[in-house]
Amino acid sequence: MLFRTLLLAGLAAGAAIPAWGPATAHDCQPYQPEPVTLTGEITLRHGTRNGARGVTNEDYYVLTLPQMICVAGGTAETDEDVESIDTLQLKLPTGAKPPLGRRVAVTGTLFHRLADGHTDVLLTYDSARPAP
């Protein structure tokens, strides 16, 4: 009887944890220089930024992931642990045009936001390919 009660309590507790909650340690991605490949959808966003020349309007690209990931602290002083994130700003090479509006696997390296970022973690865009 005690076993059955504990089993039911455990099942009830597990059902109360949302599937979209914080990522677990095995889901963590590394900061640069390790390359990562993340799957999601790239979109173009419009925003403002405070800079040396005042407030400017700018366009920037983000990769939206289907589920939260975490990023483990790296070797750089700015590399902070991030428990859960599902949107990353992309840093594109000059002239790059990422594929918009479809599911893609993007390869690059992660780094923590500096003064010019729109998300806590950014992804240096190396390449993208269609994802299943």
C-alpha positions as CSV (number, residue, x, y, z in Angstrom):
1,M,0.0,0.0,0.0
2,L,2.8,2.4,0.9
3,F,4.5,1.7,-2.4
4,R,1.3,2.5,-4.4
5,T,0.9,5.7,-2.5
6,L,4.4,6.8,-3.2
7,L,4.1,5.8,-6.8
8,L,1.0,7.9,-7.3
9,A,2.5,10.8,-5.5
10,G,5.5,10.7,-7.7
11,L,3.4,10.5,-10.8
12,A,1.3,13.5,-9.7
13,A,4.5,15.5,-8.9
14,G,5.9,14.7,-12.4
15,A,2.7,15.8,-14.1
16,A,2.9,19.2,-12.4
17,I,6.3,20.0,-14.0
18,P,5.8,21.8,-17.3
19,A,7.5,20.4,-20.4
20,W,8.7,23.9,-21.3
21,G,10.5,24.5,-17.9
22,P,14.2,25.2,-17.5
23,A,16.6,23.1,-19.4
24,T,18.5,20.4,-17.6
25,A,22.3,20.1,-17.4
26,H,22.5,17.7,-20.3
27,D,20.7,20.2,-22.6
28,C,23.4,22.9,-22.0
29,Q,25.3,24.2,-25.0
30,P,28.9,25.5,-24.8
31,Y,30.1,29.0,-25.4
32,Q,32.8,29.7,-28.1
33,P,35.1,28.4,-29.3
34,E,33.1,25.2,-29.5
35,P,30.8,25.1,-32.5
36,V,27.1,24.3,-32.0
37,T,24.2,23.5,-34.3
38,L,20.8,24.7,-33.2
39,T,17.5,24.1,-35.0
40,G,14.8,26.7,-35.2
41,E,13.3,29.5,-37.3
42,I,15.1,32.7,-38.3
43,T,13.1,35.9,-38.3
44,L,13.9,39.6,-39.0
45,R,13.2,41.9,-36.1
46,H,13.2,45.7,-35.8
47,G,14.5,47.5,-32.7
48,T,16.3,50.4,-31.2
49,R,19.7,50.7,-29.7
50,N,21.4,53.3,-27.6
51,G,24.9,54.0,-28.9
52,A,27.5,56.6,-29.1
53,R,25.5,58.4,-31.7
54,G,22.2,58.3,-29.7
55,V,19.2,56.1,-30.3
56,T,19.2,54.3,-33.6
57,N,16.7,52.0,-35.3
58,E,18.1,48.8,-36.6
59,D,17.1,45.4,-38.1
60,Y,18.5,42.2,-36.6
61,Y,18.0,38.5,-37.1
62,V,17.0,36.0,-34.4
63,L,16.9,32.3,-34.2
64,T,13.8,31.1,-32.3
65,L,14.2,27.6,-30.9
66,P,11.2,25.2,-30.4
67,Q,12.3,24.5,-26.8
68,M,14.4,26.1,-24.1
69,I,18.1,25.4,-23.9
70,C,20.7,26.4,-21.4
71,V,24.2,27.7,-22.0
72,A,27.1,26.7,-19.7
73,G,29.6,29.3,-18.6
74,G,32.7,29.5,-20.7
75,T,36.2,30.7,-20.3
76,A,35.6,34.4,-21.2
77,E,34.9,36.7,-18.3
78,T,31.5,37.6,-19.9
79,D,30.4,34.0,-20.4
80,E,27.6,33.6,-17.8
81,D,25.5,30.6,-17.3
82,V,22.0,31.0,-18.8
83,E,19.4,28.6,-17.5
84,S,16.8,28.9,-20.2
85,I,16.7,30.7,-23.5
86,D,14.8,30.1,-26.7
87,T,15.7,33.2,-28.8
88,L,19.2,34.1,-29.9
89,Q,20.3,37.1,-31.9
90,L,22.4,36.1,-34.9
91,K,25.7,37.9,-35.8
92,L,26.0,37.6,-39.5
93,P,29.0,38.0,-41.7
94,T,28.8,41.0,-44.0
95,G,26.5,40.3,-47.0
96,A,25.0,37.1,-45.5
97,K,21.3,36.6,-46.1
98,P,19.9,33.9,-43.8
99,P,16.9,31.8,-44.9
100,L,13.7,33.3,-43.3
101,G,10.5,31.7,-42.2
102,R,11.4,28.0,-42.4
103,R,12.9,25.4,-40.1
104,V,16.7,25.4,-40.3
105,A,19.8,24.1,-38.5
106,V,22.2,26.9,-37.9
107,T,25.9,26.2,-37.1
108,G,28.1,28.8,-35.3
109,T,29.5,29.7,-31.9
110,L,27.7,31.2,-28.9
111,F,28.8,34.2,-26.9
112,H,27.2,36.2,-24.1
113,R,25.7,39.6,-24.9
114,L,27.9,42.6,-24.8
115,A,26.6,46.2,-25.1
116,D,25.2,45.8,-28.6
117,G,23.1,42.6,-28.2
118,H,19.3,42.3,-28.2
119,T,19.3,38.8,-26.5
120,D,21.3,37.4,-23.5
121,V,23.2,35.0,-25.8
122,L,24.1,35.6,-29.4
123,L,25.0,33.1,-32.1
124,T,27.8,33.8,-34.7
125,Y,26.3,32.6,-37.9
126,D,28.5,30.3,-39.9
127,S,26.0,28.4,-42.0
128,A,22.4,27.2,-42.2
129,R,20.8,24.2,-43.9
130,P,17.2,23.0,-44.1
131,A,16.2,21.0,-41.1
132,P,13.8,18.1,-41.1
